[in-house]
Amino acid sequence: MDSDLFKYLNEKQKEAVKHTHGPAVILAGAGSGKTRVIIHKVLHLVENEHVSPSQIVMITFTNKAAQEMKSRIQAALQGDSLSLGYVGTFHSFCSYVLRRDGPVIGVDHNFIIYDDSDQETIIKEILKSSTTKRFTPSYYRNRISTAKNMLINPERYLEVFSDYGAAHAAQVYKQYQEKLGRNHALDFDDLIMKVTLLFTKHPDILAKYQNKYTHLLVDEFQDTNYAQYVLTRLLGEKSRNVTVVGDFSQSIYSWRGADIRNLEKFKEDFTDTHIYNLEQNYRCTQNILNFAYDVISQNETHPILQLFTTNVEGEEVIFHEADNEQGEALYIANQIKQQVIQGNYNEFAVLYRTNAQSRAIEEAFLHYSIPYTLIGGVRFYERKEVKDVLSYLRLLINPTEEISLERARKLGKKRWEQFSNLYIELSATKDQTDTADLMERVFQETGYLDQYDPNDPEDYARLENIKELKSVALKYPKLIEFLEQIALVESEYSEGEKRGKRGEGVRLMTLHQAKGLEFTHVFISGVEEGILPHSRSVDDLFQLEEERRLFYVGITRAREHLYVTYARRRTVFGRRSETMKSRFIGGGTEPSWDY
């Protein structure tokens, strides 16, 4: 078994796999085979170190990753079954613990788990009967989530937070927890917070799990938040057989609580930690890796791995400067058309920083009859906020149109009354008023935008989509032509769906959604100042470096061909402006330019 087990591992991978006692950090670069290492480590523990499978816990960040690891372990055993102590996410593991031992801290065995929608419903109920209505439900949900990820309960909230809005958030947080308690419910953040509370207040229960699980492996450790870090430390501090796997350069989720410093903190709390660097890449060509290093090496606040490969040197990275976003999208479509082989579009991906950028690309693909699939998103004109605004605008043309009428009325009685007054005012002049101006009047009169909190990442993305819709409006000043253009685009999409198969075609997604994926051909679009890096990050070194890491993640998704595109000018959020190529591609070795 030993010779077969190590047959396909390189020397660094072997060293990491053979480390079975004591704490370890495996710094695994993009495409360096980290999943293979984790799986082989489990097999080595069981087959060669004679560790009982029931004593091993593998923590992953998605259920999909957990299932993949389970299936690959079974495949390696060629049919022999192996049941580990636990394989799953932090949340599923904590649910498992609380179902068994939660009652000692007041958690019912049969608790239910509330998702984001359930949480917002509860908060809306609180706000209805409260004078605390200063912010949106999503604003409070995010503040509560942040507190729980920091293991801060309602009673301690104002000891930690003193900013504008903190007092209101503390009130809502307290009432929110009371409602969850009455409903015997937990949210996802509660799962981890409650288990850390359980383990801290009841050392005997912690000891039970420490004795039960003597080997702990945690994947994607750079994406852990404080609560997840504390849970890892508690579980592993007795046996100290803890292996965490991660890569500083792929930490891109600080906006949802991830703390890149946890990799360093682990080494401080487990002082005898061994570190293993996996730098051999099995995915990309050397030219792509060279460019990736040129980009990420500009970061100064964390260690950088320098990846290498035995793959071919490959083609140079192609940089393309377009005149505007339409030209950029058409260039991408043209390149895909020229390179696709036998209609296999699945090996192409287009990545972008914000969801709103998909609009121009979608329209170009429809024009060229290129099949595509939006990963993790809804096509632009089907997004809720876009359809909401369009319903108001359609009613300015036809106030009796039933679908738009029903949608607009559901957006709120007060908004509907204000809009009705606006229609009366504009009925005689709407044909002489530009679409973008009509849109602004709708926003002013209905207060539609007030429901979105720009400090909430999800709401901010919705606002970006609305502003992108305004960009389209600038191209079609007459409202009837604007609505007609959108109908034509949607019609083309429907026809394309009839001809093609769902789930196939070029993959369109944000850079965040691309993590963990790989493609033969990758286009990264909109690599401009204000987009990548995002305008909200340029004045903060930490956020700026995360934007650079995000670009690095996108680059390392490409196996053979990488295109980086940007435009000289772009209509961004309803304003036409000159643009500058991103600082991320302004230095390093001379790129290959394709005009």
C-alpha positions as CSV (number, residue, x, y, z in Angstrom):
1,M,0.0,0.0,0.0
2,D,2.8,2.4,0.9
3,S,4.5,2.4,-2.5
4,D,1.2,2.7,-4.3
5,L,0.1,5.5,-2.0
6,F,3.0,7.7,-2.7
7,K,3.5,6.8,-6.4
8,Y,1.8,9.9,-7.8
9,L,3.0,12.5,-5.3
10,N,5.9,14.9,-5.7
11,E,8.5,15.2,-2.9
12,K,6.8,18.2,-1.1
13,Q,3.4,16.4,-1.2
14,K,5.0,13.3,0.3
15,E,6.5,15.3,3.1
16,A,3.1,16.9,3.9
17,V,1.3,13.5,3.7
18,K,3.8,11.8,6.0
19,H,3.4,14.4,8.7
20,T,0.9,12.6,10.9
21,H,1.7,13.8,14.5
22,G,1.6,17.4,15.7
23,P,0.3,20.5,14.0
24,A,1.0,21.4,10.4
25,V,0.2,24.1,7.9
26,I,0.1,23.1,4.3
27,L,0.5,26.2,2.1
28,A,-1.0,24.9,-1.1
29,G,-0.7,27.2,-4.2
30,A,-3.3,27.2,-6.9
31,G,-3.5,24.0,-8.9
32,S,-0.9,22.3,-6.6
33,G,-2.9,19.2,-5.8
34,K,-4.1,20.1,-2.3
35,T,-7.1,17.8,-2.5
36,R,-4.9,14.9,-3.5
37,V,-2.6,15.6,-0.5
38,I,-5.6,15.7,2.0
39,I,-7.0,12.5,0.7
40,H,-3.6,10.7,0.7
41,K,-3.0,11.9,4.2
42,V,-6.2,10.3,5.4
43,L,-5.3,7.1,3.6
44,H,-1.8,7.1,5.0
45,L,-3.2,7.6,8.6
46,V,-5.5,4.7,8.2
47,E,-3.4,2.2,6.2
48,N,0.1,2.9,7.4
49,E,-0.3,4.7,10.8
50,H,-3.2,2.5,11.9
51,V,-5.4,5.4,13.0
52,S,-9.0,4.4,13.3
53,P,-11.1,6.1,10.6
54,S,-13.6,7.1,13.2
55,Q,-11.0,9.3,14.9
56,I,-10.5,11.5,11.8
57,V,-12.4,14.7,11.0
58,M,-12.2,16.5,7.7
59,I,-13.7,20.0,7.6
60,T,-14.4,21.5,4.1
61,F,-16.0,24.8,3.1
62,T,-18.7,23.3,0.9
63,N,-20.8,20.2,0.9
64,K,-19.8,19.7,-2.7
65,A,-16.1,19.5,-1.6
66,A,-17.0,17.1,1.2
67,Q,-18.8,14.8,-1.3
68,E,-15.8,15.0,-3.7
69,M,-13.4,14.0,-1.0
70,K,-15.6,11.1,0.2
71,S,-15.9,9.7,-3.4
72,R,-12.2,10.1,-4.1
73,I,-11.3,8.2,-0.9
74,Q,-13.6,5.4,-1.8
75,A,-12.2,5.3,-5.4
76,A,-8.7,5.0,-4.0
77,L,-9.7,2.1,-1.8
78,Q,-11.2,0.4,-4.9
79,G,-14.5,-0.5,-3.3
80,D,-13.4,-1.0,0.3
81,S,-15.6,1.1,2.6
82,L,-14.0,3.6,5.0
83,S,-16.2,5.6,7.3
84,L,-14.5,8.6,8.8
85,G,-15.5,10.2,12.1
86,Y,-16.8,13.2,10.2
87,V,-16.5,14.8,6.7
88,G,-18.4,18.0,6.1
89,T,-18.5,21.7,6.6
90,F,-18.1,23.7,9.9
91,H,-21.8,24.3,9.9
92,S,-22.8,20.7,9.4
93,F,-20.3,19.5,12.0
94,C,-21.7,22.0,14.5
95,S,-25.3,20.9,13.8
96,Y,-24.2,17.3,14.4
97,V,-22.8,18.3,17.9
98,L,-25.7,20.4,18.9
99,R,-28.3,17.7,18.0
100,R,-26.5,15.6,20.6
101,D,-25.3,18.0,23.3
102,G,-27.0,21.3,22.7
103,P,-29.7,21.0,25.4
104,V,-27.1,21.7,28.2
105,I,-26.9,25.3,26.9
106,G,-30.6,25.5,26.1
107,V,-30.6,24.4,22.5
108,D,-33.5,22.1,21.7
109,H,-32.6,18.7,20.1
110,N,-35.1,19.4,17.4
111,F,-34.0,23.0,16.5
112,I,-34.7,24.3,13.0
113,I,-32.2,26.3,11.0
114,Y,-33.2,29.6,9.5
115,D,-31.7,30.7,6.2
116,D,-31.1,34.3,5.0
117,S,-34.7,34.7,3.9
118,D,-36.0,33.5,7.3
119,Q,-33.7,35.9,9.1
120,E,-34.9,38.9,7.1
121,T,-38.5,37.9,7.8
122,I,-37.8,37.9,11.5
123,I,-36.0,41.2,11.4
124,K,-38.8,42.8,9.4
125,E,-41.3,41.7,12.1
126,I,-39.1,43.3,14.7
127,L,-38.8,46.6,12.8
128,K,-42.6,46.8,12.3
129,S,-43.2,47.0,16.0
130,S,-40.1,49.1,16.8
131,T,-39.0,52.7,16.6
132,T,-35.7,51.3,15.2
133,K,-36.4,51.6,11.5
134,R,-33.3,53.6,10.5
135,F,-31.7,50.9,8.4
136,T,-32.8,48.0,6.1
137,P,-33.3,44.4,7.3
138,S,-30.2,43.2,5.4
139,Y,-28.2,45.9,7.2
140,Y,-29.2,44.4,10.6
141,R,-28.7,40.9,9.4
142,N,-25.2,41.6,8.3
143,R,-24.3,43.3,11.6
144,I,-25.7,40.4,13.6
145,S,-23.7,38.0,11.4
146,T,-20.5,39.9,11.9
147,A,-21.0,39.9,15.7
148,K,-21.7,36.2,15.8
149,N,-18.6,35.5,13.7
150,M,-16.6,37.4,16.3
151,L,-18.4,35.5,19.1
152,I,-20.1,38.6,20.5
153,N,-23.5,38.1,22.0
154,P,-26.1,40.9,22.3
155,E,-25.1,41.8,25.9
156,R,-21.5,42.5,24.8
157,Y,-22.4,44.2,21.5
158,L,-22.0,47.8,22.7
159,E,-18.8,47.0,24.5
160,V,-17.2,46.2,21.1
161,F,-19.1,48.5,18.6
162,S,-19.7,52.2,19.1
163,D,-20.1,53.4,15.5
164,Y,-23.2,55.1,14.1
165,G,-26.0,52.6,14.1
166,A,-24.5,50.3,16.8
167,A,-27.1,51.2,19.4
168,H,-30.0,50.4,17.0
169,A,-28.2,47.1,15.9
170,A,-27.8,46.1,19.5
171,Q,-31.6,46.4,20.1
172,V,-32.5,44.5,17.0
173,Y,-29.9,41.8,17.8
174,K,-31.3,41.3,21.3
175,Q,-34.9,41.0,20.0
176,Y,-33.8,38.8,17.1
177,Q,-32.2,36.3,19.5
178,E,-35.2,36.2,21.7
179,K,-37.5,35.4,18.7
180,L,-35.1,32.6,17.6
181,G,-35.2,31.2,21.1
182,R,-39.0,31.2,21.1
183,N,-39.1,29.4,17.8
184,H,-36.4,26.9,18.8
185,A,-34.4,28.1,15.8
186,L,-30.8,28.8,15.0
187,D,-29.3,30.6,12.1
188,F,-26.1,29.4,10.4
189,D,-23.8,31.7,12.4
190,D,-25.5,30.4,15.7
191,L,-24.4,26.9,14.9
192,I,-20.7,27.7,15.3
193,M,-21.2,30.3,18.0
194,K,-23.3,27.9,20.1
195,V,-20.7,25.0,19.8
196,T,-17.9,27.3,20.9
197,L,-20.0,28.3,23.9
198,L,-20.8,24.7,24.6
199,F,-17.2,23.6,24.5
200,T,-16.0,26.6,26.6
201,K,-18.6,26.3,29.3
202,H,-18.6,22.5,29.5
203,P,-15.0,21.2,29.4
204,D,-16.3,17.7,29.9
205,I,-18.2,17.8,26.7
206,L,-15.2,19.3,24.9
207,A,-13.0,16.5,26.2
208,K,-15.5,13.9,24.9
209,Y,-15.1,15.3,21.3
210,Q,-11.3,15.8,21.7
211,N,-10.9,12.1,22.7
212,K,-13.3,11.0,20.0
213,Y,-11.5,12.9,17.2
214,T,-7.7,12.7,17.4
215,H,-6.9,13.9,13.9
216,L,-8.3,17.1,12.4
217,L,-7.9,18.3,8.8
218,V,-9.3,21.7,7.8
219,D,-9.3,22.8,4.2
220,E,-9.4,26.4,2.8
221,F,-8.1,27.7,6.2
222,Q,-7.5,31.2,4.8
223,D,-11.2,31.6,4.5
224,T,-12.0,30.9,8.2
225,N,-13.5,33.6,10.4
226,Y,-12.7,34.1,14.1
227,A,-15.4,31.7,15.4
228,Q,-14.3,28.9,13.0
229,Y,-10.7,29.5,14.1
230,V,-11.6,29.2,17.8
231,L,-13.6,26.0,17.1
232,T,-10.5,24.5,15.3
233,R,-8.3,25.4,18.2
234,L,-10.6,24.0,20.8
235,L,-11.0,20.7,19.0
236,G,-7.3,20.3,18.3
237,E,-5.6,21.6,21.4
238,K,-5.4,18.2,23.2
239,S,-4.2,15.9,20.5
240,R,-2.5,18.7,18.6
241,N,-2.8,16.5,15.4
242,V,-4.2,19.4,13.4
243,T,-3.5,20.0,9.8
244,V,-4.8,23.2,8.1
245,V,-4.5,23.7,4.4
246,G,-4.7,27.1,2.7
247,D,-3.0,29.8,0.6
248,F,-2.6,33.4,1.6
249,S,-2.8,34.5,-2.0
250,Q,-6.3,33.0,-2.4
251,S,-7.9,34.7,0.5
252,I,-10.7,36.7,-1.1
253,Y,-13.7,36.6,1.3
254,S,-12.9,39.2,4.0
255,W,-16.3,40.8,3.2
256,R,-18.0,37.8,4.7
257,G,-15.8,37.6,7.8
258,A,-12.8,35.5,6.6
259,D,-9.6,36.5,8.3
260,I,-6.3,35.8,6.4
261,R,-4.4,36.3,9.7
262,N,-5.8,33.0,11.0
263,L,-3.0,31.1,9.2
264,E,-0.4,33.2,11.1
265,K,-2.4,32.9,14.3
266,F,-2.4,29.1,14.0
267,K,1.4,29.1,14.1
268,E,1.4,31.3,17.2
269,D,-1.1,29.1,19.1
270,F,0.6,25.8,17.9
271,T,4.2,26.8,18.3
272,D,5.6,23.5,17.1
273,T,3.8,23.8,13.7
274,H,5.6,22.4,10.7
275,I,5.0,24.3,7.4
276,Y,4.9,22.7,4.0
277,N,4.9,24.7,0.8
278,L,3.3,23.1,-2.3
279,E,4.5,25.2,-5.2
280,Q,4.4,22.8,-8.1
281,N,1.4,23.6,-10.2
282,Y,-0.3,21.0,-12.3
283,R,-2.9,23.2,-14.0
284,C,-1.3,26.2,-15.8
285,T,1.4,26.9,-18.4
286,Q,4.6,28.5,-17.1
287,N,3.8,31.8,-18.9
288,I,0.5,32.1,-17.0
289,L,2.2,31.3,-13.7
290,N,4.9,33.9,-14.5
291,F,2.2,36.6,-15.0
292,A,0.3,35.4,-11.8
293,Y,3.5,35.9,-9.8
294,D,4.2,39.3,-11.3
295,V,0.8,40.3,-10.1
296,I,0.6,38.8,-6.6
297,S,4.3,39.5,-5.7
298,Q,3.2,43.2,-5.4
299,N,1.4,42.3,-2.2
300,E,3.4,43.0,1.0
301,T,1.4,41.8,3.9
302,H,1.5,38.1,3.5
303,P,3.8,35.3,2.3
304,I,3.8,34.6,-1.4
305,L,4.3,31.2,-3.1
306,Q,6.2,31.2,-6.4
307,L,4.5,28.5,-8.5
308,F,6.3,26.5,-11.1
309,T,5.3,23.7,-13.5
310,T,6.7,21.0,-15.7
311,N,3.9,21.8,-18.2
312,V,4.8,23.5,-21.4
313,E,5.8,27.2,-21.4
314,G,2.7,27.9,-23.4
315,E,1.5,31.0,-25.2
316,E,2.0,34.5,-23.8
317,V,-0.9,36.2,-21.9
318,I,-2.9,38.3,-24.3
319,F,-3.8,41.9,-23.3
320,H,-6.5,43.6,-25.3
321,E,-7.6,47.3,-25.1
322,A,-11.0,48.0,-26.5
323,D,-12.6,51.3,-27.2
324,N,-15.6,50.7,-24.9
325,E,-17.5,47.9,-23.1
326,Q,-19.3,46.9,-26.3
327,G,-16.0,46.6,-28.2
328,E,-14.6,44.6,-25.3
329,A,-17.6,42.2,-25.3
330,L,-17.5,41.8,-29.1
331,Y,-13.7,41.1,-29.0
332,I,-14.3,38.3,-26.5
333,A,-17.1,36.9,-28.6
334,N,-15.0,37.0,-31.7
335,Q,-12.1,35.3,-30.0
336,I,-14.3,32.5,-28.7
337,K,-15.9,32.0,-32.1
338,Q,-12.5,31.7,-33.8
339,Q,-11.1,29.2,-31.2
340,V,-14.0,27.0,-30.4
341,I,-13.6,23.4,-31.6
342,Q,-16.6,21.4,-32.6
343,G,-18.9,23.6,-30.7
344,N,-17.4,22.8,-27.3
345,Y,-17.9,26.1,-25.5
346,N,-17.7,24.5,-22.1
347,E,-13.9,25.1,-21.9
348,F,-14.3,28.9,-22.1
349,A,-14.9,31.2,-19.2
350,V,-15.4,34.9,-18.9
351,L,-14.7,36.4,-15.5
352,Y,-15.5,39.8,-14.2
353,R,-15.4,41.8,-10.9
354,T,-19.1,42.7,-10.6
355,N,-22.3,41.0,-11.7
356,A,-23.4,44.2,-13.5
357,Q,-20.6,43.6,-16.1
358,S,-22.3,40.6,-17.5
359,R,-24.9,42.7,-19.3
360,A,-22.7,43.8,-22.3
361,I,-21.1,40.3,-22.6
362,E,-24.5,38.6,-22.5
363,E,-25.8,40.8,-25.3
364,A,-22.7,40.2,-27.5
365,F,-23.0,36.5,-27.0
366,L,-26.7,36.6,-28.0
367,H,-25.7,38.6,-31.1
368,Y,-23.1,35.9,-32.1
369,S,-25.3,33.0,-31.1
370,I,-22.8,31.8,-28.5
371,P,-24.4,29.6,-25.9
372,Y,-23.6,30.6,-22.3
373,T,-24.4,29.8,-18.7
374,L,-24.4,32.3,-15.8
375,I,-22.7,30.6,-12.8
376,G,-24.2,31.6,-9.5
377,G,-26.3,34.3,-10.9
378,V,-29.4,35.3,-12.9
379,R,-29.1,36.8,-16.4
380,F,-29.1,40.6,-16.2
381,Y,-32.6,41.5,-17.3
382,E,-34.1,38.8,-15.1
383,R,-32.6,40.1,-11.9
384,K,-35.2,41.2,-9.4
385,E,-34.1,44.8,-9.0
386,V,-33.9,45.2,-12.8
387,K,-37.4,43.8,-13.3
388,D,-38.7,46.1,-10.5
389,V,-37.4,49.2,-12.3
390,L,-38.6,48.0,-15.7
391,S,-42.1,47.5,-14.3
392,Y,-42.3,51.1,-13.3
393,L,-41.0,52.3,-16.7
394,R,-43.4,50.0,-18.6
395,L,-46.3,51.5,-16.7
396,L,-45.3,55.0,-17.9
397,I,-46.1,53.7,-21.4
398,N,-49.1,51.5,-20.6
399,P,-50.6,52.0,-17.1
400,T,-53.0,49.0,-17.5
401,E,-50.3,46.4,-18.3
402,E,-51.2,43.7,-15.8
403,I,-47.8,42.0,-15.1
404,S,-46.0,45.3,-14.4
405,L,-49.0,46.6,-12.5
406,E,-49.0,43.6,-10.1
407,R,-45.3,43.8,-9.6
408,A,-45.2,47.5,-8.9
409,R,-48.1,47.2,-6.4
410,K,-46.2,44.5,-4.5
411,L,-43.3,46.9,-4.1
412,G,-45.3,48.8,-1.5
413,K,-48.5,50.8,-1.1
414,K,-46.7,54.1,-0.4
415,R,-44.4,53.6,-3.4
416,W,-47.4,52.8,-5.6
417,E,-49.2,55.9,-4.5
418,Q,-46.2,58.2,-5.2
419,F,-45.7,56.5,-8.6
420,S,-49.4,57.1,-9.5
421,N,-48.9,60.8,-8.8
422,L,-45.7,60.8,-10.9
423,Y,-47.6,59.1,-13.8
424,I,-50.2,61.9,-13.8
425,E,-47.5,64.5,-13.8
426,L,-45.5,62.9,-16.6
427,S,-48.4,61.7,-18.8
428,A,-48.1,64.6,-21.2
429,T,-44.3,65.0,-21.3
430,K,-42.9,61.5,-20.9
431,D,-42.2,61.1,-24.7
432,Q,-40.1,64.3,-24.6
433,T,-38.1,63.2,-21.5
434,D,-35.0,61.0,-21.7
435,T,-35.2,57.5,-20.4
436,A,-32.4,58.1,-17.9
437,D,-34.2,61.2,-16.5
438,L,-37.5,59.3,-16.2
439,M,-35.6,56.6,-14.3
440,E,-34.2,59.2,-11.9
441,R,-37.7,60.7,-11.3
442,V,-39.1,57.2,-10.5
443,F,-36.3,56.7,-7.9
444,Q,-36.9,60.1,-6.4
445,E,-40.7,59.8,-6.2
446,T,-41.0,56.2,-5.1
447,G,-37.9,56.0,-2.9
448,Y,-37.2,52.6,-4.5
449,L,-33.5,52.8,-3.9
450,D,-33.9,53.5,-0.1
451,Q,-34.5,49.8,0.6
452,Y,-30.9,49.0,-0.4
453,D,-28.0,49.5,2.0
454,P,-24.8,50.4,0.1
455,N,-22.7,49.0,3.0
456,D,-24.3,45.6,2.5
457,P,-22.3,43.7,-0.3
458,E,-25.5,42.1,-1.7
459,D,-27.4,45.4,-1.7
460,Y,-24.5,47.1,-3.2
461,A,-24.4,44.6,-6.1
462,R,-28.1,45.3,-6.7
463,L,-27.4,49.0,-6.8
464,E,-24.7,48.3,-9.3
465,N,-27.2,46.4,-11.5
466,I,-29.6,49.3,-11.4
467,K,-26.9,51.8,-12.3
468,E,-25.9,49.5,-15.2
469,L,-29.5,49.6,-16.4
470,K,-29.2,53.4,-16.4
471,S,-26.1,53.0,-18.6
472,V,-28.3,51.2,-21.1
473,A,-30.9,54.0,-20.8
474,L,-28.3,56.5,-21.9
475,K,-28.0,54.7,-25.2
476,Y,-31.8,54.7,-25.8
477,P,-33.1,58.1,-24.8
478,K,-36.6,57.3,-26.0
479,L,-38.4,55.1,-23.5
480,I,-40.3,53.1,-26.0
481,E,-37.0,52.3,-27.8
482,F,-35.3,51.4,-24.6
483,L,-38.0,48.9,-23.6
484,E,-38.1,47.5,-27.1
485,Q,-34.4,46.8,-27.1
486,I,-34.6,44.9,-23.8
487,A,-37.5,42.9,-25.2
488,L,-35.5,42.0,-28.2
489,V,-32.5,40.9,-26.1
490,E,-34.8,38.7,-24.0
491,S,-36.4,37.3,-27.1
492,E,-32.9,36.3,-28.5
493,Y,-32.1,34.6,-25.2
494,S,-35.3,32.6,-25.2
495,E,-34.6,31.5,-28.8
496,G,-31.1,30.5,-27.9
497,E,-32.4,28.5,-25.0
498,K,-34.7,26.6,-27.3
499,R,-31.8,25.7,-29.6
500,G,-29.3,24.9,-26.9
501,K,-29.1,22.9,-23.8
502,R,-29.4,24.3,-20.3
503,G,-26.1,24.4,-18.3
504,E,-23.9,24.3,-21.4
505,G,-21.9,26.9,-23.1
506,V,-19.3,29.6,-22.1
507,R,-19.3,30.1,-18.4
508,L,-19.9,33.6,-17.2
509,M,-19.2,34.4,-13.6
510,T,-17.7,36.8,-11.1
511,L,-14.1,36.3,-10.0
512,H,-15.3,35.3,-6.6
513,Q,-17.5,32.5,-8.1
514,A,-14.5,31.2,-10.1
515,K,-12.5,30.0,-7.1
516,G,-11.9,26.3,-7.3
517,L,-12.7,26.0,-11.0
518,E,-10.4,25.8,-14.1
519,F,-10.8,26.2,-17.8
520,T,-8.7,25.9,-20.9
521,H,-9.5,29.4,-22.1
522,V,-10.1,32.3,-19.6
523,F,-11.0,35.9,-20.3
524,I,-10.8,38.4,-17.5
525,S,-12.7,41.5,-18.5
526,G,-12.9,45.1,-17.2
527,V,-9.4,45.1,-15.7
528,E,-9.5,48.9,-15.1
529,E,-9.1,51.3,-12.2
530,G,-12.4,51.5,-10.3
531,I,-13.5,48.0,-11.4
532,L,-10.5,45.8,-10.6
533,P,-9.4,47.1,-8.1
534,H,-12.9,48.1,-7.2
535,S,-13.4,51.8,-6.4
536,R,-14.3,50.9,-2.8
537,S,-11.0,49.3,-2.1
538,V,-8.4,51.8,-3.5
539,D,-7.9,53.8,-0.4
540,D,-7.4,50.8,1.9
541,L,-4.2,48.8,1.7
542,F,-5.8,45.6,3.1
543,Q,-8.7,45.8,0.7
544,L,-6.4,46.7,-2.2
545,E,-4.3,43.6,-1.6
546,E,-7.5,41.5,-1.5
547,E,-8.5,42.8,-4.9
548,R,-5.0,41.8,-6.2
549,R,-5.5,38.4,-4.7
550,L,-8.9,38.2,-6.5
551,F,-7.2,39.0,-9.8
552,Y,-4.6,36.3,-9.0
553,V,-7.3,33.7,-8.4
554,G,-8.8,34.6,-11.8
555,I,-5.5,34.3,-13.6
556,T,-4.8,30.9,-12.1
557,R,-8.1,29.5,-13.4
558,A,-6.6,29.3,-16.9
559,R,-4.9,26.1,-18.0
560,E,-3.6,27.2,-21.5
561,H,-4.9,30.5,-22.7
562,L,-5.5,33.7,-20.7
563,Y,-6.9,37.0,-22.1
564,V,-7.0,40.2,-20.0
565,T,-9.2,42.9,-21.5
566,Y,-10.0,46.5,-20.6
567,A,-11.6,49.5,-22.3
568,R,-10.4,53.1,-23.0
569,R,-13.9,54.4,-22.0
570,R,-16.9,52.9,-20.3
571,T,-20.4,53.8,-19.3
572,V,-20.3,53.0,-15.6
573,F,-23.4,53.4,-13.5
574,G,-25.0,55.7,-16.0
575,R,-22.0,57.9,-16.7
576,R,-19.7,57.9,-19.7
577,S,-16.1,58.3,-18.6
578,E,-12.5,57.8,-19.7
579,T,-10.9,54.8,-18.0
580,M,-7.4,53.7,-17.0
581,K,-6.0,50.2,-17.2
582,S,-5.7,48.6,-13.8
583,R,-2.5,49.2,-11.7
584,F,-2.4,45.4,-11.5
585,I,-1.3,45.2,-15.1
586,G,0.8,48.3,-15.1
587,G,4.1,46.7,-14.0
588,G,6.1,43.5,-14.2
589,T,7.3,42.0,-17.4
590,E,6.2,43.4,-20.8
591,P,2.9,41.8,-21.7
592,S,1.9,40.7,-25.2
593,W,-0.5,43.2,-26.7
594,D,-3.2,42.3,-29.1
595,Y,-5.1,45.1,-30.8
